[in-house]
């Protein structure tokens, strides 16, 4: 609930998210709500359970961007289920609605600078909201910090508690961090082990050499190659006829 002030009597005027018109409970004066200045609070429930998050990490370690032995060697040190605060700004830019997301808390976690908040499924964050065992991280950045840099004109703004899994793992004697989006399962990383490019470069060099030799030999022996193909076809045809005749003769003798 966001609280405004009644323009007539000055009483507190609580307003639910999505409300455009509120009526004062003291004097009965209706008021139009300017959502551009209000900050509404929402929470986006987890769609990915902890077991599924571990499975997503496991599949990621087996992907083409990770070292070949990472799936078997990487070990999870910790997995934290959290609600991270994110500001969501809806604005009109060049006649079209655009949505901007900014972290409401100082962090070095990967992916938090460009969180994609899916439309719908958000619930009002109030005393009845349930975190489901997740740690709720509170904002420490003011919303006014971002407003001057945003383009267009405001439609509304809100604080969204965004579901994430903060995962720490060990590989090759080093520790790494990544974030799993608790709503979509998307993984965000900043620093992670990379697959060695030596084998890739070797294969590319070998392919280039073989391709070059193939082109060179093609120019040199193309006529001979076609002659051998033709001779082979005719020789095969003659041999096939002889085999058939022998089988027929053998069948007649029997």
N, C-alpha and C positions, 0 to 999 in steps of 0.2 A: 504494500500500500504506500502511495506517495501522498504526502499531506500538503495541501495548499491552504490559502487563507481566504475566507469569504470576503469579497470586496465590499459588502454592505455592513456586516456586523463585526468582522474581524475574527470570527470563530475558526477553529481548525476545520479544514475541509478535506477529509481523507478521500482519496481517489484510487480506484482499482486500475491496474494496467488495462489499456484498451478502451477506457471510458472517455468519451468526448464531452459529456455533459454531467455535471454533478449538482445536487441540490443540498443547500445548507440545512442541517438538521435543527438549527436554532431559529433562523428567521425565514427559511423556506425559499431563499433567493437562489435561482438557478445560475450556474456559472459555466461558461465554455472553457474547457481545459486546453491550454496551449502545451501540447506534448513536446514541443521543441526544447523547452527548458527543463522538463521533468526527467528524472532518472528512475526508470522502472527496473525491477529486479526479477530475474528469471533463473531457472535451473534446468539444464538439459540432462535428462536421465541417461544412465549408462545403457548402451545397447550391446556392449561386449562384456562378457563375464571374465573373471580372472583366468579360468582354465583356457578359454578361447584366446585370451591375450598371450598366454604362454605359447599356445600353438602358433599364433601369428609370428611371434619372435622366432620360433623354431623354423618355420618355413622361410623366414627372411634370411636366416643364417645359411640356408641351403641354396639361396638364390645365386645368380651369375655374378653379382657384384661383390660377393664375399669370398674369402679364401676357401679352397676345396675342403679343408679339414675343419672348418669353423663349426659346422653343424654338430660334429662329434666332440669338439674340444671346448666350445664356448659354454660357460656355466653362469647361471643367473645368480647374482649376489643378493639382490633385493628387488621387490616389485611393490610399489606404493600405489594405492588407489586413491585418487585425489580429484577434487573439484577446483579447477584453476579459474580465477576471476578474469573475465575478458569484457572490455567495453565494446558494445555494438552500436554503430552509428548508421542510421538510415538517412540518406540525404538525396536531394534532387540535383543532378549534375547534367547540364545541357538538356533539360527537359525529361531526363530518364532517372529512375530510382536506382541508386547504388548503395551497397552495404560495405562498410569499412569496419574492420576489427583491430583492436589494439589491446595489448596486455594491460591489466589493471594492477599488476604486481610486478615489481622488479625481479627479473629472472634471467638465467643463462640457459634455461632448458630449450632444446631445439624445437622449432615449430611454433613456439608461442608468439612470435612476432607477426605471423600471418595465419592465424587460426581461421578455418572456414566453418562458420556456424550454419548448419543446415536449417532450412525453413521448417517451421512447424515443430511439433513434439516438445516444445518448451513449456515448462510449468511455472506458475508464479512462485517466487521464492519468498515464503513467509514462515510463520511459526509451525505450519503444518507440513512443510516440505521435509522430506526424508532423504538423508544422504546415503543410506544403504551401506553403512560401514566405511564410507570414504572420508578422508580428511578434507575439510572445507578450508581452503586457503583464502585469507581475507585480503582485500586490496590495500595497497599502500601508495598508489598513484592517483592523483586527483583527475577527474574527468576533464577539467578545464585545461589540462596539460596538452591534450590532443586537439581540442576544438579549433584553435587558430590555424592549424596546418591543413585542416580538411577542406576539400573543395565543395562548391555548391551551397545549397541552403538546407537547413536541418528539417527532417520530418519528425524523428524522435530519436531517443538515445536510451540505452539500457545497459545494465550490468548483468552479464550472463555467467553463471557458474558452469564452466565447461568441463566435461569428464575426461580425465586422462589417466594413463598408467605410466608412472615414472619408473623405468627399468634400468637397473645397473647390472652390468655383466663383466666377466673376466675372460680374456682371450690372449694367449701368447704372453702371459705375465703382466698384462696391462689391463686397466679397468676403463670401461666406456659407459656412456649414458645414451639412452634414447627415450623417446616418448611415443606411446601408442595412443592414438585417438580413441577414446572410449565410446564414441558414437559411430565411427566408420571403420575403425581398425587400421587406419593409415599410420605408417611409421615415419617419424621425423628424426633425423640424425644430423650431427654436425661433424663429428670426428668418429670414424669407424674403420676397422681393418679393411684393407683393399686387396682384391685378388691380384697376384703378381702378373705383370704384363709381359714377362719374359717369354712364356710359352706362346702367348698370342702373337708377339712380334716374330718369333721363330716360324710359326705356321704361316704368317703373312709373307715373310721373306721366301720360304720354301715354295709357297704358292706362286709367287711372282717369278721365281726362277723356273719352275716347271712350266708356267704359262709362256714365258719367253722362249724356252727350248721347244715347246710344242709349236709355237708360231714359226720358229726358225726351221724346224724339221718339216713342218707342213709345206713351207715354200720349197724346201729342197727335195722331198721325196713324194710329193703329192701324185705325180703321174705313176710312179712305181706302186704306190699304195693302191690306187684304183685298179691297176693292172692285176695285182695280186688278188684283189677282191673278186674281180671278174673270173680269173682262173680258178679260184677257190669255189665259186658258185657252180661253174661247169663241172669241175672235178667231183664235187659233191653230188651233182645230179647223175653223173655217169656211174659213180659208185653205188648210189641208191638203186639205180636200175639193175645193176648186176646182182645186188643182194636180193632184190625181189625175184629175179629170174631163178636164182639158186634155190630160194625157198619153194617156188612153184615146182621146180624139177624134183626137189627132195620129196615134196608132197605127192607127186605122181608116182615116184618109185615105190613109196610105201603102199 
